[in-house]
Amino acid sequence: MPRAVKGVFVECDPSIKSLVLNIDAKSHNVVIADLDDEHLVIDERQVDNVKRQLDAQLAENTFNPAELENNPEK
């Protein structure tokens, strides 16, 4: 018998979708449906977790000029 899971429809650009799919690859409990290049359905219970992980990944990969001032060797 099929089990219903509440999901959240997410529209994002392909680069963010790729990050979400990478998050799902680690735990396999995030993405319910991969619809197309810009749309996903993710588990409602995982929304906060995905937001937190995306923020961490984006902060890690974002250029911050203040870091150069503090670490001139970079």
N, C-alpha and C positions, 0 to 999 in steps of 0.2 A: 504494500500500500504506500503510495507517495506521501511524503511529509512536506508540509508547507513551511517555508522559511520567509520571514519578512525581509524585504530587500529595499535598498535605496538606489534609485536611478542616478547615475553620475555621468555628467557630461564634462569632458576635459580634453586638453590637447594630447596628441599621441605621446609626447615625452612624459607627461604625468601619468598617463595610462600605463606606460611601460614600467614606471616606478611602482605603481599599485600592483601590477602583475608580478613584479619581483618580490614584493612584500608577501603576496599570496603564495608564491613558490616556496617560501620558507615554512608556512604553516598550513596551507591548503584549506583555510577556513574563512577566507575573505571574499573572494569573487564567486558570486553565484552564477552570473552569465556574462560572457564577453560578447557584446552585441556587434560592434563594428570598431572602426579606427578611433572613434571619439566617445564611445558609450560603454558603460559597464553597469551591472547591478551588483552591489556588494551587500554583504550581510549587515543588517541594521545594527547588530551588537558590536560590529567591528569598526564602525565609523570613527569613533574617537581615537581608537588605536591607529587607524590608517592616517588620520590627520596628524597625530603626534609623530609617527614615523616619517611621513612626508615632510613635515616641518624640519625634522632633524636632518634628513638627507639634503633638503634644499639649502639649509643653513650651512651645511658642510661643504656644499658645492658652489656657494655663492661668493664672489669676490668681495672682499671687505678692505677698502683702502686703509682703514685704521690699523689693521693687522700689519701692514707694511711699515707704518710709522713705529710700531712697537717692536718689530722684528726686521731690521733693515737688511738682514742676510737673505731674505726671501726674494 
